[in-house]
Amino acid sequence: MKTLNKELQASITPRKALEILREGNNRFINNLKAHRDLLEQVNETRDGQWPFATILSCIDSRTSAELIFDQGLGDVFSVRIAGNIVNTDILGSMEFACKVAGSKLIVVLGHSKCGAVKGACDHVEMGNLTELLSKIQPAVYQETNTTSDRNASNSVFVENVAQINVKRSVKNIIERSNVLEQMLQNGQIGIVGAMHNIETGEVMFYDDVTFIKDELNPNFSLENLQ
């Protein structure tokens, strides 16, 4: 696999970036890892980096973006925080990744059986974790399909909340960053939500929170954020 350079990065559209990640995940779940000389990539990226995607994921040790999307050194910006939540520092990092460093796609990647989501479902309070989990609480309250056993012991409830949390994070990125919203409207970047199944390794991308302005989506709008 070629190491990304400025010219290759410039040639990648937001839609193509999404396809590259899909293809990488397909290789991962089929144990067909692409051949890379990582030490060579260290040398080839020593003077700069040109990642094509920025992935916000959980700190869960089973959800390494580089691994589950089969990417190499210099390919993706990896932003990790428990519960894949959004805060000001993360927004600033994404603005740098896209506006300054040329990344073409933002992915908000949740995962099944998320411990942070379970903590929010159980209203856990513990030190600084309390404030972090409070950012997931709106997704807990927004889940209205479950009428009983609204806690971490109910796996269906947990997965519903995790999905809502991903979609809320996508919405928060667009609503809280004028820089990224403008780039999205101009077709310079795309934003998508996705869920990683830790049992199979498969990543499912959510069509209803896939925002890419191109010839495949001529009626692009952000109405789905409502």
VENBELHU-V269967 format. One record per backbone hydrogen bond with DSSP energy under -0.5 kcal/mol. CO is the residue of the C=O (numbers start at 1). NH is the residue of the N-H. E is the energy in kcal/mol with one decimal. If there is no record, write none. Layout:
co=[CO & CO]
nh=[NH & NH]
e=[E & E]
This chain:
co=[5 & 6 & 7 & 8 & 9 & 11 & 13 & 14 & 15 & 16 & 17 & 18 & 19 & 20 & 21 & 22 & 23 & 24 & 25 & 26 & 27 & 28 & 36 & 37 & 38 & 39 & 40 & 41 & 43 & 45 & 52 & 52 & 53 & 54 & 54 & 55 & 55 & 56 & 57 & 60 & 63 & 64 & 65 & 66 & 67 & 72 & 74 & 75 & 75 & 76 & 77 & 77 & 78 & 79 & 81 & 82 & 87 & 88 & 89 & 90 & 91 & 92 & 93 & 94 & 95 & 95 & 96 & 96 & 97 & 98 & 104 & 105 & 106 & 107 & 107 & 108 & 108 & 109 & 110 & 111 & 114 & 115 & 116 & 117 & 118 & 119 & 120 & 126 & 127 & 128 & 128 & 129 & 130 & 131 & 132 & 133 & 133 & 134 & 136 & 136 & 137 & 138 & 139 & 142 & 145 & 149 & 151 & 153 & 154 & 155 & 156 & 157 & 158 & 159 & 160 & 161 & 162 & 163 & 164 & 165 & 166 & 167 & 168 & 169 & 170 & 171 & 172 & 173 & 176 & 177 & 178 & 179 & 180 & 181 & 182 & 183 & 183 & 184 & 190 & 191 & 192 & 193 & 194 & 195 & 195 & 196 & 196 & 197 & 202 & 202 & 203 & 204 & 205 & 206 & 207 & 209 & 209 & 210 & 211 & 212 & 214 & 217 & 222 & 223]
nh=[9 & 10 & 11 & 12 & 12 & 13 & 17 & 18 & 19 & 20 & 21 & 22 & 23 & 24 & 25 & 26 & 27 & 28 & 29 & 30 & 32 & 31 & 38 & 41 & 42 & 43 & 44 & 45 & 46 & 48 & 104 & 105 & 77 & 56 & 107 & 57 & 79 & 109 & 81 & 63 & 65 & 68 & 69 & 71 & 70 & 75 & 50 & 52 & 53 & 78 & 55 & 79 & 80 & 57 & 84 & 85 & 91 & 92 & 93 & 94 & 95 & 96 & 97 & 98 & 99 & 100 & 100 & 101 & 103 & 102 & 190 & 54 & 192 & 56 & 109 & 110 & 194 & 58 & 196 & 114 & 118 & 119 & 120 & 121 & 122 & 124 & 123 & 129 & 130 & 131 & 132 & 133 & 134 & 135 & 135 & 136 & 137 & 138 & 139 & 140 & 141 & 142 & 143 & 144 & 147 & 151 & 154 & 155 & 158 & 159 & 160 & 161 & 162 & 163 & 164 & 165 & 166 & 167 & 168 & 169 & 170 & 171 & 172 & 173 & 174 & 175 & 176 & 177 & 178 & 181 & 182 & 183 & 184 & 185 & 186 & 188 & 189 & 187 & 106 & 211 & 108 & 206 & 110 & 197 & 204 & 112 & 198 & 201 & 197 & 204 & 205 & 195 & 207 & 209 & 210 & 193 & 211 & 212 & 191 & 214 & 217 & 220 & 225 & 226]
e=[-2.6 & -2.1 & -1.3 & -0.6 & -1.3 & -0.5 & -2.6 & -1.8 & -1.9 & -2.5 & -1.8 & -2.3 & -2.8 & -2.2 & -2.5 & -2.2 & -2.0 & -2.1 & -2.6 & -1.1 & -3.1 & -1.4 & -0.9 & -2.0 & -2.0 & -1.8 & -2.4 & -1.4 & -1.0 & -1.0 & -1.9 & -0.7 & -2.7 & -0.6 & -2.7 & -0.7 & -2.9 & -3.4 & -2.1 & -2.0 & -0.6 & -2.6 & -1.7 & -2.9 & -1.3 & -1.6 & -0.5 & -2.2 & -1.0 & -0.5 & -3.0 & -0.6 & -0.6 & -2.9 & -2.3 & -0.6 & -2.4 & -2.5 & -2.1 & -2.3 & -2.4 & -2.1 & -2.5 & -2.4 & -2.3 & -0.8 & -1.2 & -2.5 & -2.7 & -0.7 & -1.5 & -3.2 & -2.4 & -3.2 & -0.7 & -0.7 & -2.5 & -0.6 & -2.5 & -0.6 & -2.2 & -2.3 & -2.2 & -2.4 & -1.7 & -2.7 & -1.2 & -1.7 & -1.2 & -0.5 & -1.4 & -2.8 & -1.3 & -0.6 & -1.5 & -1.5 & -1.2 & -0.5 & -1.3 & -1.2 & -2.2 & -1.8 & -1.1 & -0.9 & -0.6 & -2.0 & -1.9 & -0.9 & -2.2 & -2.3 & -2.3 & -2.4 & -2.3 & -2.0 & -2.2 & -2.7 & -1.9 & -2.0 & -2.4 & -2.0 & -2.1 & -2.0 & -2.7 & -2.2 & -1.9 & -2.7 & -2.3 & -1.1 & -0.5 & -2.3 & -2.2 & -1.8 & -2.2 & -2.5 & -1.8 & -2.3 & -1.0 & -1.2 & -2.6 & -3.3 & -2.5 & -2.8 & -2.6 & -0.5 & -2.9 & -2.4 & -0.8 & -3.0 & -3.0 & -0.5 & -0.5 & -2.5 & -0.7 & -1.1 & -1.3 & -1.0 & -0.6 & -0.7 & -2.0 & -0.8 & -1.6 & -1.1 & -1.8 & -1.9]
